[in-house]
Amino acid sequence: MLVYLSMIEGPEDRNKFEIVYEQYKNLMYYVAYRILREERDAEDAVHNAFVRIAEHIEKISEPVCPKTRAFVVLIVERTAINEYNRQRRRRGLPLEEEALGPLGPGPRRGRRRGTRWPGPSPPCPPGTVS
């Protein structure tokens, strides 16, 4: 935590950051782990999120309130998603294949099971473009 506190000027902001750190560190890890599914990656995302919080500590008026909780969760979610996308680009896998597996053709639309497709369309009247 000393690394983060060294980034913050003023004892009031440092105290505010300490409270935010103690109050939300476990929640932040939970959110990051839910996205990244790797312990080390989640810890890195939480660290980077705390750096961003330290840079923007002046935006927090009350350390323990729903608005601060939402702010903290938003920062760690965005940080974890950015890390996830960075890893995905390095591996070169499209998001759909990684998250959902290879996608085959989707369900056909416009016809019910057991019914036949209608026959060919009637010809266009002469002089019209199809």
Number of C-alpha atoms within 10 A of each C-alpha: 11 7 9 18 17 10 12 18 11 9 10 10 17 18 14 18 23 16 14 23 19 10 14 17 14 12 15 27 21 18 19 29 20 14 15 20 13 11 14 11 18 25 18 16 28 26 19 16 23 23 16 16 21 24 13 11 19 12 11 19 12 13 19 14 11 10 13 17 19 10 14 22 20 15 20 26 22 14 21 28 16 13 19 19 15 12 13 14 12 9 9 10 12 13 12 10 10 11 9 8 10 10 8 6 6 6 6 8 6 7 10 9 7 6 7 8 9 7 6 6 6 6 7 9 8 6 6 6 6 6
